[in-house]
Amino acid sequence: MAIRNPTISPMGERTVRITWTGLLNGDQGAPVDWALYADRSAQVTGTFGTGGSVTIEGSNDDVNFVPLSDARGNNLAINAAKIEQIEDVSKSIRPNVTAGDGTTNLTVTVFARKVF
């Protein structure tokens, strides 16, 4: 298991793009503090491999991370390329690759907008 650092790219005065690349089976993204952002979505791309899945997790104490939810209340456990709205607001966010095989190699990109 490796902790992958993100690239954080401001996209204007009120928006930011956070990208974790090279996420292999068992890897986690380094958490990012994003308490100022309320409108956000996560995009997952890359090679999922057999059974590949990444969970988008959040924490309010930076110790205990739990799955965040999509707009329908489902856990954000993503096993195919897509974009999902992130419903829950948490202090920090990270991706966690929870399943896959030797070919799993994912990129998670979060886009967020400040509400003020």
N, C-alpha and C positions, 0 to 999 in steps of 0.2 A: 504494500500500500504506500502510495506517495501522496503528499499534499501539493497540489498544483496552485501556483500563484496566478491571480487574474491580471489581465490588462484592463485598466480603467480609463475610458475615453470620454471626456466631456463632449456632449453633442450640441451644446448651446448653453444658454444661461440657466435653463431649467431641466435639462435632460442629460442622461449619462448612459453609456453602454459599458457593461462589465462582461468580459469574455475569459472563460477558462478553456484552454486547449490541451490536447494530448491526454485526456482523461481515460485511463485504462481500467479494466476490471479491478475493483477494490480501491481505486483512487478517490480522493475527496478534493474539492476545491478549497483553498484557503478562504475563511469567512470574510465577508465584506460588510462593513457597517453601512446601512442604508436607511436609517431611521427617517431621514428627510423626504424619502420618496414614497408616495402612496399609490401612484398609478404605475403598474409594472407588468411585464410579460417575460416569459422564458422561452427561448428557442433552443432546441437540441438538434444537432446535425452530426453526421459522421457514420462510422461503421459500428453497428450495435453488436454484431456477432451473434452467436447462438444464445438466446435468452437475455441479451443485453438490456439493462435497465438503469436509469439514473433517477434518483429522487432529489427534488428541490427541497432543501431543508431550511428552517429558520430557528433562531434562538433569541431570547430576550436577555439571557445571562451569559452568552458566549461560551457556555460549557455544555449544556444539554440541548441538542439539536433534534427537532422533530419534523416530520413531513409537513410542508405547507399545502394548502388546498387550492384547487382551481375554482372558477366561478360557479361550478355546480356542486361544490363541496367535496369533491373527490381528492384523495391524496395525489400530489404531483409526482407519481411514479411513471416515468415516460419510457416507453420501449419501442418507439418509432419516431422518425424525424417529424417534428411539428413545433408549433408555437402555442403556448398556453398562457392565459391570463393568470396572474398570481393574486389570489383573493386576500390572503392573510397579510397583516402588517406585523413585521417583527423587526427587532433591532439589527440583526445580522442575517445574512443569507449565504448558502453554499450549495454546490451540487455534490452528490454522493453516489458514485457508481456502485450499485449494490449487486449487480449480476452481469455476466457476460462470459466471454472466452478469450483466447489469446489474440483474436482479431479485433476485439472491442477497442475503439479509439474514438472518443466523442469530444465535441465542442459544445459548451453551454454558453449562450449569450443572453444576458438579461438587459432589457431596456427599461429604464425607469424615468419618471417625470415627477418633479417636485409639484406639490399642490398649491404652493403660494408663490 
